[in-house]
Amino acid sequence: MHVQARMQPSVPTRIVTTATHRAPPIPPPGPSSEPKSVEQVGVPLQLTHDVIPGDNPQTPEKIALGEKLFFDGRLSVDGTVACSTCHDPRRAFTDGRATSIGVDGRIGQRNSPTIMNALYNKTQFWDGRAATLEQQAALPMINPSEMGQPTLDAVVAGIASDAQYTDAFQRVFGRAPNITDVTRAIAAYERTQIAYDTPFDHFIAGETNAIGDDAKRGWQLFNTRGRCNKCHALTDTKLDPTNFTDNDFHNIGVNIVRHDVVALARQAEKLLASGELPEVDRAAIQSDLSVLGRFLVTKKQPDTAAFKTPDIRNVLVTAPYFHDGSQQTLWDVMDHYNKGAGLRDPWLDQDIQPLALTENEIDDMVAFMASLTTPEYAELGRTELARQRSQALVSRPQRDTKRAFGPKPVQPKPPSP
């Protein structure tokens, strides 16, 4: 573990609290939380094997221990928040909120990404500040806006006071509870949450009628005029029906103009000079420095407001969208890209430009994304698609047809260092 046990106080906090002053009830385990079989159509078996770290092999006992920890509020300072609070299995391991709620009703700055297929991620979190799932699991425990523990030792003390946990750790790891093994168990459980066997996977496997003609047209657009493959594929020259991510970071023009980014970047360089993970974690979740994205980690200007490309499997049931949860529907997401967002964003990714997609083509793109819904969320997907379509009929705040069919605007140059 390369996470400090005690956080540094130097990063300015921006803790926002809800009116209720409490986190929502902890979602319980259930059928959708059970470990998933690798015997699903579309699973990359060799990659799945290769991403399991040698120092944390999968075992049934370790996975069961990790699942228990994942749903246990005792990992938080007051017992009100568990991993499942932000990663509810009933919502494909997201929470349905723009940004998540922690202890005492504290609201963070980032949208909760799903843990499904997180085992394939090259880095974790929207800004890639954690290299592994083990490292990622520890940071929310000691973030004041998430689980709020003062130290990782306090987490271990709470676990070690339970005789059942003490016995389980002895059986699985051969020793008393410690933070390394706590995060190893949680990560082992999270690595069982794989999302394949979708209608789209069956289509790719040769079942031509597994998806509709609209989704087929959407898949074609995804890889051509929609330009989605520029980020949601390992390369932009080869079809990638597996994980839909380039494992990279991009500035896609989300809300950057609301912030004095240059001033924030200079502040971040000064305050986060140590590069310690808990310090970066606090900045990402608690302060306006969150908007800097990958820059918080690298301190490189081209990474300003760049965020990780997410896998889009189960995207239909994981609204709202983007790192800040600012978009409510997949139609909003498509409108954002269609108009070539980020007119005044000097760090806008070069691949963001007007797409000139028609309304029918946007509908086809949504149909394709809906075909990436796994079987356990099929009913939720139908309900959510109807909800989003109904909302899109009356509210399209990102829609800008003139810009969508116009030339790419001249992009401003980044300011001098």
Protein Blocks (a to p, Z undefined) as FASTA:
>chain_A
ZZdfbdcfkbccdddddfkopacddddddfklpccdfkbghiafklmmmmpcfklccdfk
lmmmmmmmmmmmklpmnopacfklmmcfkloopahiabdcdehhiacfbdcddfehklmp
mbgcjkopafbfklmmmmmmmgmklnopabfklmmmmmmmpmklmmmmmmmnopacdfkl
mmmmmmmmmmmmccehifklmmmnopaklpcfklmmmmmmmmmmnommmmmcfbfkbccf
knopghiacdehiaklmpcfklmmmmmmmmmmnopaklmmmmmmmmmklmnmmmmmnopa
klgoiacdddfehklmmccedjkopafbfklmmmmmmnogakllmkbcfklccekiafkl
mmmmmmmmmmmpcfklmmmmmmmmmmmmmmmmmocfkbcfklmmmccddddddddZZ
